[in-house]
Amino acid sequence: MKETKKVVSILVFDKPNVLIKLIGFFEKRGYTVESINLIKTGEKEKVRYVFVLNTKEKSFEKHKNQLFRIVETLDVKFL
């Protein structure tokens, strides 16, 4: 199966270990993190991470609900 790139934007509460949990989430599911960007929002307790992922998965949708359980996720968008 051919590798494809996925760009995922995740809005979360800015708490300790959030980035570590997100990276672990992707690693356990076979995604390779190519790049990470952190975007501060206007609200000090919220941040947006934008991940560029390499994957052989056809759809990230099946993992989206699991992501909400791992960290306090507010929003997930596919770009």
C-alpha positions, 0 to 999 in steps of 0.5 A, spaced: 500 500 500 502 506 498 504 512 503 500 518 503 500 524 507 495 527 512 495 534 515 491 534 521 489 540 526 488 538 533 485 543 538 487 541 545 487 544 552 494 546 553 496 542 559 503 538 561 504 532 556 499 533 551 504 533 545 507 526 548 500 523 548 499 525 541 505 523 538 504 516 542 497 516 539 500 516 532 506 512 533 502 506 536 497 506 530 503 506 525 503 513 523 510 517 522 510 524 524 513 528 519 512 535 522 509 538 528 507 546 528 504 549 535 499 555 534 497 559 540 490 561 540 487 567 543 485 564 549 491 562 553 489 555 555 488 552 548 493 551 543 492 548 536 497 542 533 498 541 526 501 535 524 503 532 517 503 525 518 505 519 513 501 513 513 498 507 509 491 508 512 486 510 507 482 514 513 484 517 519 476 518 521 476 511 525 481 514 529 478 520 530 474 518 536 479 515 540 483 521 539 478 525 544 479 520 549 486 520 549 487 528 551 482 533 552 481 534 545 476 540 543 476 539 535 479 535 530 480 538 522 483 535 516 486 539 512 
